[in-house]
């Protein structure tokens, strides 16, 4: 049995936004650092040991953290009504919608955390929404960043191919029957089997175990809704993507039903000299079987 990673835990105040942010770090203090930026409605624990261990084995230090409204990071006060389907429609029509915060704010949170922890030009690895946040970070403050990797991400352009209807139903329209742990776990299992990798089918028991652990650590459905609303209301971030000058690597699955491969192909097209890696059988999750592959691609780029 593999020994669990020993994560150093802490809380720091972002120097840019003043938000109290929960973080965990592992690896040697003098090693090059990778900042792992989590996806929509996910806690820092989404970067599980199976994914992280191969990167640690290659000599990196890893920083994972909870975005605003998730996990143990400070909550944003809810003040606005939110209608996700209507916001999707408004965004596709080019209309603006009032929102609690945009992806810019989440990027500023993370940039302030890097400064608070006094990290020297760490690399960024952002997944899905986290890849969008990482793009904004790299565009706004390239002097703080080493290199960039986006994983199954997008420019958030509303004209890019939408998720499959089944994903739209399970992600944006269906909700857990209640806030009871069993109902939440059932919902998470349904969602992750919908967006999971067809070439590497997710283990339902493992999904349920992780969902229960995440629920026990923190369950914040209002925060998840605010994040979802904020991502959609932000609209395209391509004005940032076009500004990225740091070396960039783009990874995406050929079988992703949530963010189609065209979403990452768009990133690679807009960022000069970006490297694009398309992986057969990969959906919108982190299969343990592909962890060594991810680590090899990331390591080759960061060297």
DOLUMMI-520547 format. One record per residue: residue in one letter; x, y, z of N, C-alpha, C in turn. Coordinates in steps of 0.001 Angstrom, whole numbers, padded with zeros to 6 digits, always signed. Example, Ala and Ser with C-alpha at 12.3 -4.5 7.8 and 13.67 -1.06 7.14 Angstrom:
A+013190-005690+007800+012300-004500+007800+013200-003300+007800;S+012850-002250+007080+013670-001060+007140+012900+000030+007870;
//
This chain:
X+000842-001194+000000+000000+000000+000000+000879+001246+000000;X+000548+002209-000860+001306+003439-000925+001086+004285+000324;X+002156+004923+000801+002043+005806+001959+001387+007108+001538;X+000354+007566+002241-000294+008839+001879+000692+009991+001911;X+000505+010942+001033+001340+012130+001004+001118+012939+002278;X+002198+013406+002873+002103+014241+004069+002031+015706+003635;X+000848+016283+003721+000639+017662+003299+000775+018607+004492;X+001596+019633+004339+001651+020718+005315+000441+021611+005079;X-000311+021923+006120-001538+022691+005982-001375+024089+006564;X-002055+025047+005946-001983+026409+006454-003089+027280+005893;X-003178+028484+006400-004109+029502+005906-003341+030815+005779;X-003495+031478+004641-002810+032754+004405-003788+033748+003808;X-003537+035019+004057-004374+036082+003510-003793+036545+002181;X-004600+036497+001119-004160+036951-000194-003748+038409-000122;X-002550+038730-000632-002059+040101-000561-002816+041032-001502;X-003526+040477-002481-004228+041320-003452-005692+041554-003095;X-006354+040545-002537-007786+040676-002252-008117+040618-000766;X-007155+040208+000068-007400+040123+001501-008175+038891+001918;X-008413+037960+000984-009175+036753+001287-008322+035773+002087;X-008902+035173+003118-008225+034120+003867-008353+032808+003095;X-007217+032236+002699-007222+031085+001807-006538+029883+002455;X-007201+028742+002388-006645+027495+002909-005766+026850+001845;X-004625+026329+002264-003695+025709+001327-003013+024511+001970;X-002434+023670+001114-001618+022541+001559-000407+022449+000645;X+000741+022056+001211+001974+021980+000443+002702+020683+000757;X+003353+020132-000256+004148+018919-000081+005361+019010-000991;X+006443+018352-000569+007665+018356-001353+008748+019210-000721;X+009997+019085-001203+011136+019813-000621+010987+021326-000758;X+011421+022060+000258+011306+023518+000250+012092+024159-000888;X+013197+023545-001282+014055+024138-002308+013748+023633-003720;X+012669+022877-003873+012318+022320-005179+011494+023317-005984;X+011523+023220-007322+010626+024059-008117+009177+023772-007735;X+008375+024834-007627+007015+024707-007114+005994+024721-008239;X+005009+023854-008130+003850+023848-009023+002634+024264-008205;X+001963+025313-008647+000718+025748-008020-000435+025079-008759;X-001186+024261-008045-002297+023498-008608-003588+024287-008399;X-004242+024673-009497-005438+025517-009427-006657+024646-009719;X-007535+024508-008735-008646+023560-008798-009767+024033-009716;X-010603+023074-010101-011711+023342-011000-012975+023765-010283;X-014024+023931-011062-015313+024424-010590-015885+023561-009478;X-016247+024219-008366-016927+023581-007242-016105+022454-006619;X-014784+022482-006837-013906+021441-006303-013010+022004-005208;X-012767+021189-004195-011838+021545-003151-010420+021181-003575;X-009447+021633-002805-008051+021336-003117-007770+019839-003167;X-008587+019046-002466-008386+017601-002431-008707+016928-003762;X-009259+017686-004731-009469+017091-006050-008130+016675-006651;X-007035+017379-006236-005687+016982-006640-005277+015831-005719;X-005716+014632-006054-005556+013487-005165-004119+012941-005214;X-003829+012058-004276-002478+011522-004159-002037+010777-005415;X-002968+010089-006069-002603+009341-007281-002073+010280-008355;X-002671+011473-008471-002202+012455-009445-000915+013124-008986;X-000835+013451-007699+000270+014254-007187+001568+013478-007003;X+001480+012207-006632+002698+011459-006290+003713+011404-007428;X+003309+011150-008682+004316+011137-009757+005024+012472-009936;X+004349+013579-009647+004993+014890-009729+005978+015084-008580;X+005608+014631-007392+006533+014678-006265+007757+013802-006544;X+007533+012649-007157+008638+011739-007479+009623+012371-008458;X+009146+013329-009253+010025+014009-010204+010723+015227-009589;X+010505+015429-008297+011280+016443-007594+010626+017794-007436;X+009301+017871-007590+008615+019151-007446+008063+019337-006035;X+007852+020583-005681+007046+020931-004513+005676+021333-005034;X+004622+020880-004388+003262+021134-004847+002514+022011-003843;X+001810+023001-004366+000904+023823-003562-000497+023654-004129;X-001410+023193-003315-002816+023126-003703-003612+023979-002719;X-004697+024587-003200-005443+025513-002340-006922+025494-002709;X-007737+025962-001784-009175+026093-002028-009454+027463-002637;X-010121+027481-003780-010578+028743-004348-011622+029385-003441;X-011870+030653-003674-012929+031390-002984-014234+030579-002990;X-014876+030494-001850-016187+029851-001711-016123+028329-001620;X-014929+027747-001629-014817+026295-001567-013955+025857-000392;X-014198+024648+000060-013367+024038+001081-013294+024861+002339;X-012066+025176+002769-011835+025895+004016-011423+027341+003781;X-011452+027780+002511-011176+029178+002204-012404+030017+002520;X-012167+031287+002773-013227+032200+003191-014399+032223+002200;X-015582+032348+002750-016800+032361+001944-017119+033777+001468;X-017650+033855+000253-018105+035136-000274-019569+035340+000122;X-019934+036491+000683-021327+036688+001102-022277+036689-000085;X-023368+035978+000050-024345+035885-001045-025293+037078-000986;X-025361+037808-002088-026211+039004-002105-027072+039103-003359;X-026764+038329-004402-027466+038468-005675-028275+037215-006000;X-029414+037371-006671-030129+036202-007173-029357+035580-008338;X-029460+034272-008476-028704+033571-009521-029610+032617-010279;X-029581+032712-011593-030320+031807-012471-029333+031322-013526;X-028767+030135-013317-027697+029651-014187-028157+029455-015634;X-029289+028774-015905-029715+028636-017305-029918+029986-018002;X-030511+030960-017287-030717+032275-017883-029376+032972-018137;X-028430+032809-017223-027113+033421-017411-026392+032806-018601;X-026522+031485-018789-025945+030834-019969-026512+031463-021239;X-027833+031636-021275-028484+032218-022448-028016+033654-022668;X-027973+034449-021604-027562+035843-021732-026118+035946-022245;X-025254+035083-021728-023850+035114-022149-023713+034755-023623;X-024482+033771-024070-024414+033379-025481-024949+034482-026393;X-025808+035321-025846-026334+036446-026622-025447+037691-026505;X-024338+037554-025754-023429+038680-025590-023876+039691-024560;X-024807+039305-023689-025321+040216-022671-024602+039996-021342;X-024412+041050-020588-023774+040968-019287-024793+040645-018202;X-024348+039910-017186-025195+039567-016058-024481+039929-014765;X-025139+040639-013834-024499+040932-012546-024103+039629-011846;X-022951+039619-011231-022472+038410-010561-021662+038790-009329;X-021504+037846-008416-020769+038105-007182-019302+038382-007465;X-018731+037626-008384-017332+037807-008768-017106+037115-010102;X-016032+037498-010751-015667+036898-012029-014395+036078-011849;X-013967+035446-012932-012718+034688-012894-011524+035587-012585;X-011629+036873-012939-010551+037811-012617-010299+037851-011110;X-011358+037845-010331-011222+037917-008873-010559+036649-008340;X-010952+035493-008869-010338+034237-008432-008853+034216-008788;X-008510+034794-009941-007100+034892-010332-006341+035811-009382;X-006948+036931-009015-006309+037854-008079-006124+037209-006710;X-007120+036426-006274-006974+035674-005019-005704+034837-005052;X-005539+034065-006128-004424+033122-006237-003086+033835-006386;X-003058+034919-007140-001822+035693-007263-001398+036246-005906;X-002369+036688-005127-002070+037189-003789-001586+036103-002850;X-002057+034869-003046-001582+033748-002227-000122+033440-002552;X+000211+033452-003847+001602+033224-004248+002520+034244-003579;X+002093+035488-003554+002903+036533-002930+002949+036379-001412;X+001823+036012-000820+001783+035836+000636+002723+034727+001089;X+002844+033669+000273+003710+032540+000613+005139+032746+000122;X+005373+033893-000522+006708+034268-001010+007304+033206-001932;X+006478+032722-002854+006942+031747-003840+007632+032480-004987;X+008742+031943-005444+009518+032568-006510+009203+031908-007852;X+008483+032617-008682+008135+032197-010041+007712+030726-010116;X+006676+030347-009362+006183+028964-009452+005530+028711-010807;X+005513+027459-011202+004765+027053-012383+003282+026934-012012;X+002411+027062-013007+000971+026922-012805+000469+025669-013522;X-000421+024947-012854-001127+023828-013472-002597+023966-013077;X-003424+024381-014030-004837+024615-013746-005712+023657-014519;X-006725+023127-013854-007629+022172-014481-009012+022795-014668;X-009571+022673-015860-010922+023126-016157-011066+024617-015816;X-011963+024989-014902-012051+026380-014477-010709+026877-013959;X-009978+026006-013279-008657+026374-012778-007689+026711-013893;X-007873+026095-015058-007054+026437-016210-007378+027818-016741;X-008629+028221-016618-009014+029584-017003-008407+030593-016033;X-008502+030283-014738-007909+031149-013724-006408+031279-013976;X-005755+030157-014271-004309+030165-014496-003934+031003-015724;X-004763+030961-016766-004500+031800-017941-004515+033279-017563;X-005504+033668-016777-005603+035073-016359-004410+035451-015493;X-004016+034560-014586-002860+034817-013739-001608+035052-014569;X-001385+034174-015547-000180+034275-016376-000191+035531-017229;X-001377+035943-017682-001483+037142-018518-001294+038412-017694;X-001868+038442-016481-001829+039658-015674-000483+039883-014998;X+000143+038810-014515+001384+038969-013741+002437+037954-014194;X+002888+038050-015444+003863+037063-015939+005164+037061-015151;X+005500+038192-014520+006740+038262-013757+006698+037404-012489;X+005491+036992-012089+005341+036142-010898+005322+034657-011235;X+005235+034335-012542+004949+032977-012977+006122+032384-013755;X+006345+031080-013587+007318+030366-014396+006699+029943-015718;X+006159+028732-015764+005512+028218-016964+004075+027811-016640;X+003285+027620-017684+001848+027371-017534+001459+026051-018194;X+000646+025273-017489-000019+024097-018065-001511+024231-017810;X-002307+024089-018872-003759+023995-018695-004185+022566-019000;X-005072+022051-018196-005535+020672-018313-007053+020674-018478;X-007518+020148-019612-008947+020079-019952-009654+021397-019661;X-009127+022489-020215-009645+023818-019937-010187+024474-021197;X-010318+025815-021172-011009+026531-022235-010688+028018-022148;X-011053+028758-023184-011023+030223-023125-012363+030773-022662;X-013315+029897-022388-014646+030291-021909-015423+031106-022940;X-015006+031022-024188-015725+031711-025258-017088+031043-025455;X-018200+031789-025345-019522+031178-025455-019805+030561-026816;X-018988+030879-027816-019187+030312-029150-018499+028969-029334;X-017731+028519-028349-017120+027194-028426-018193+026118-028250;X-017924+024890-028700-018928+023822-028592-019390+023623-027153;X-020688+023511-026918-021208+023334-025558-021051+021896-025075;X-021245+021668-023779-021250+020297-023262-022374+019484-023895;X-022259+018172-023785-023320+017310-024281-024594+017564-023476;X-025767+017285-024055-027028+017506-023325-027088+016765-021993;X-026552+015552-021960-026570+014780-020715-025751+015482-019635;X-024600+016036-020026-023769+016758-019066-024475+018030-018610;X-025081+018750-019540-025816+019968-019178-026890+019655-018149;X-027596+018546-018355-028658+018152-017434-028102+017864-016049;X-027064+017029-015987-026551+016589-014687-025738+017643-013973;X-025127+018557-014727-024253+019539-014091-024983+020819-013723;X-025874+021274-014577-026459+022595-014379-027938+022575-013979;X-028628+021485-014214-030064+021468-013957-030455+020551-012792;X-029826+019408-012666-030167+018484-011585-029391+018847-010327;X-030020+018664-009207-029410+018941-007917-029580+017714-007008;X-028782+017602-005940-029025+016521-004980-030441+016615-004427;X-031024+015484-004070-032379+015460-003529-032479+016255-002235;X-031390+016269-001474-031337+017025-000220-029874+017300+000093;X-029629+017938+001233-028254+018194+001656-027683+017059+002492;X-028450+015977+002639-027968+014812+003376-026797+014180+002622;X-025841+013618+003368-024620+013120+002749-024896+012071+001682;X-025837+011152+001919-026101+010098+000940-026627+010666-000372;X-027469+011670-000285-028012+012280-001501-026940+013065-002252;X-026055+013725-001513-024969+014468-002159-024000+013504-002829;X-023672+012414-002162-022760+011417-002737-023367+010811-004000;X-024660+010533-003965-025335+009996-005150-025236+010974-006324;X-025422+012262-006040-025340+013274-007083-023925+013350-007661;X-022907+013349-006795-021516+013419-007257-021172+012193-008104;X-021627+011026-007662-021369+009809-008431-021994+009902-009822;X-023218+010378-009889-023901+010515-011181-023165+011496-012086;X-022711+012612-011517-022025+013621-012315-020695+013105-012841;X-019892+012514-011962-018547+012116-012383-018546+010874-013266;X-019564+010054-013197-019656+008976-014174-020119+009509-015529;X-020798+010658-015520-021231+011287-016765-020069+011956-017490;X-019188+012615-016748-018088+013354-017383-016777+012576-017379;X-016789+011370-016802-015556+010603-016665-015002+010096-017987;X-013832+009491-017911-013102+009054-019100-013603+007706-019611;X-014115+007657-020851-014583+006378-021386-013462+005369-021567;X-012247+005842-021808-011128+004918-021953-010574+004430-020627;X-010964+005097-019552-010497+004760-018205-011674+004923-017257;X-012655+004005-017341-013911+004171-016593-013666+004399-015100;X-014305+005407-014544-014107+005699-013115-014665+004600-012230;X-013996+004385-011109-014425+003415-010102-015494+004077-009242;X-016716+003556-009289-017820+004176-008554-017577+004182-007051;X-016980+003121-006538-016696+003077-005097-015711+004169-004715;X-014708+004389-005557-013727+005434-005278-014369+006815-005344;X-015256+007020-006319-015972+008294-006404-016758+008545-005128;X-017453+007526-004655-018269+007684-003443-017392+007974-002220;X-016256+007280-002114-015367+007509-000973-014837+008937-000979;X-014421+009409-002145-013895+010770-002232-014995+011796-001969;X-016194+011502-002444-017311+012421-002225-017634+012522-000736;X-017607+011405-000027-017867+011438+001414-016777+012201+002159;X-015527+011998+001742-014426+012711+002390-014537+014216+002127;X-014897+014583+000903-015054+016007+000575-016209+016619+001363;X-017303+015877+001490-018463+016357+002251-018082+016580+003716;X-017307+015649+004277-016908+015765+005677-015977+016955+005885;X-015149+017248+004903-014220+018381+005019-014963+019701+004895;X-015857+019792+003909-016616+021027+003693-017690+020772+002654;X-018914+021198+002949-020005+021105+001978-020641+022480+001853;X-020422+023136+000700-020868+024518+000525-021578+024683-000822;X-022807+024203-000922-023527+024282-002200-023763+025708-002677;X-023955+026669-001761-024152+028057-002178-022886+028595-002832;X-021730+028207-002300-020468+028617-002893-020275+028015-004272;X-020660+026741-004423-020555+026092-005732-021430+026801-006758;X-022613+027222-006326-023517+027931-007238-022946+029300-007608;X-022362+029994-006639-021758+031298-006945-020594+031146-007916;X-019773+030107-007710-018675+029869-008653-019206+029595-010060;X-020206+028723-010150-020778+028381-011452-021312+029621-012148;X-022066+030409-011410-022641+031631-011959-021535+032589-012400;X-020489+032692-011580-019395+033598-011900-018647+033205-013160;X-018404+031913-013345-017711+031442-014548-018521+031787-015794;X-019804+031492-015760-020651+031741-016927-020774+033236-017197;X-020982+034021-016137-021152+035460-016301-019873+036149-016772;X-018720+035563-016490-017451+036147-016946-017395+036214-018467;X-017906+035178-019123-017811+035138-020578-016391+034844-021036;X-016084+035189-022259-014791+034871-022852-013647+035549-022107;X-012559+034784-021925-011332+035357-021354-010248+035481-022425;X-010653+035458-023678-009653+035424-024754-008788+036675-024811;X-009279+037793-024287-008434+038981-024240-007235+038748-023325;X-007381+037866-022328-006249+037467-021503-005409+036394-022199;X-006074+035397-022768-005347+034297-023415-004375+034825-024460;X-004808+035816-025214-003955+036396-026262-002724+037111-025684;X-002781+037496-024412-001672+038229-023792-000610+037316-023189;X-000884+036017-023109+000027+035100-022421+001347+034994-023177;X+002429+035241-022457+003766+035166-023038+004620+034070-022391;X+004197+033548-021242+004984+032498-020590+004837+031199-021378;X+005848+030334-021376+005741+029044-022084+004517+028266-021603;X+003747+027774-022563+002438+027186-022241+002276+025808-022864;X+001744+024896-022077+001416+023549-022522-000074+023318-022284;X-000752+022755-023271-002201+022563-023224-002490+021069-023360;X-003206+020508-022382-003538+019078-022372-005050+018924-022368;X-005543+018017-023185-006988+017813-023238-007296+016376-023661;X-008475+015908-023249-008925+014585-023636-009736+014617-024925;X-009541+013627-025754-010303+013531-026999-011746+013126-026754;X-012042+012654-025539-013384+012161-025244-014025+012916-024083;X-013718+014214-023987-014246+015053-022911-015647+015527-023280;X-016689+015114-022517-018050+015528-022853-018451+016881-022266;X-017630+017406-021341-017946+018684-020702-017326+019847-021475;X-016011+019834-021605-015310+020811-022425-014711+020070-023616;X-015260+020296-024790-014814+019565-025976-013381+019970-026326;X-012703+019135-027099-011293+019377-027392-011066+020719-028083;X-012088+021206-028774-011966+022519-029431-011676+023621-028422;X-012079+023412-027168-011857+024431-026135-010363+024608-025855;X-009631+023499-025756-008191+023598-025540-007455+023919-026834;X-007970+023456-027948-007352+023813-029224-007381+025323-029423;X-008421+025968-028898-008518+027421-028996-007423+028086-028164;X-007154+027560-026964-006065+028095-026145-004752+027998-026914;X-004490+026805-027449-003229+026567-028149-003085+027458-029378;X-004201+027783-030004-004156+028646-031190-003810+030086-030813;X-004300+030542-029660-004142+031941-029280-002830+032244-028558;X-002227+031222-027925-000981+031433-027188+000198+031076-028095;X+001088+032015-028350+002216+031737-029247+003051+030546-028779;X+003321+029629-029719+004212+028481-029475+003708+027533-028395;X+002413+027543-028110+001871+026612-027110+001965+025171-027609;X+002263+024266-026701+002303+022843-027020+000938+022234-026715;X+000404+021466-027638-000910+020847-027458-000769+019329-027404;X-001335+018735-026342-001330+017281-026187-002777+016813-026062;X-003217+015971-026995-004557+015404-026964-004448+013924-026605;X-005228+013504-025603-005102+012155-025054-006366+011350-025345;X-006194+010241-026049-007320+009372-026394-007887+008711-025143;X-009218+008676-025060-009884+007999-023948-010077+008844-022712;X-009464+010034-022692-009566+010910-021517-010821+011762-021600;X-011593+011761-020506-012768+012606-020400-012448+013824-019555;X-013295+014102-018573-013098+015298-017734-012874+014873-016292;X-011832+014086-016087-011460+013651-014745-009974+013332-014742;X-009493+012782-013632-008068+012483-013487-007877+010993-013229;X-007937+010167-014259-007768+008726-014058-006386+008406-013479;X-006354+007546-012480-005078+007178-011865-004134+006550-012886;X-004687+005825-013841-003854+005157-014844-003089+006150-015715;X-003611+007375-015822-002958+008388-016647-002049+009325-015846;X-001972+009148-014535-001153+010034-013711+000302+010069-014173;X+000922+008926-014480+002306+008993-014983+002413+009734-016306;X+001409+009599-017164+001411+010310-018445+001327+011811-018222;X+000405+012228-017366+000303+013653-017032+001646+014176-016506;X+002250+013422-015594+003511+013855-014979+004631+013974-016007;X+004695+013054-016952+005726+013103-017988+005559+014347-018865;X+004318+014631-019277+004054+015792-020121+004388+017078-019372;X+003921+017165-018137+004140+018362-017331+005637+018570-017076;X+006332+017510-016705+007763+017597-016403+008557+018020-017640;X+008236+017441-018789+008936+017806-020022+008759+019287-020351;X+007592+019821-020009+007332+021246-020286+008037+022159-019285;X+008036+021782-018018+008592+022644-016987+010123+022672-016996;X+010765+021654-017577+012227+021610-017577+012835+022752-018405;
//
